[in-house]
Amino acid sequence: MVYSKSAFAKALEVQLDLGYEPKRIGSWAHTIYLQHCGKIDRELEEILIGLFVLEEGPEFECPESTLRELVQSLQPILEGGSFNKHQIRLWKSMIEFIESYLNHETQDFYKVVGELEGALDASEIKDNDLINQWYDFWIPLEIRRAVQGNYVDRTKAEEELLAMKEFLLKGLS
């Protein structure tokens, strides 16, 4: 069975909660690497190797906040993980784009749909399942935009935008 980045992130968070002791964390990372050798993807392997050096002394230490940010970046959003601050801001901006159209603050459907995809790209989310789910809601909007431009059937567009908004809100909860 493959050792996931999510499982590693949870375990690293536990180690950090025990106290920030770089040598202990480096040694722990080395042990994790040896236990799961051949069962981790290349990105996680590189992260673990990077943490080994913490064992070597204070000159190789990094701030605790850097490791906590690493934990956040490795946790998938829909599996109890969390967004980093940048991703939260962009996810909320997607909701604001949708609300601006639903509240008649803008009539520019074409721009709203484009801004949604731009925000997803900027968020740099690496969770393929989440991205695929996001596109399941966005593709009908893009088809409507491509076919109808700004002259959309507003009722249908609002239904599709509401569905996407609900999905986005679930991701934040």
ABEGO torsion letter per residue (X at the ends): XBBBAAAAAAAAAAAAAAEBBAAAAAAAAAAAAAAABGABBAAAAAAAAAAAAAAAEAAABBBAAAAAAAAAAABBAAAGBBBBAAAAAAAAAAAAAAAAAAAGABABAAAAAAAAAAAAAAAGBABAAAAAAAAAAAAAAAAAAAAAEABBBAAAAAAAAAAAAAAAAAAAX
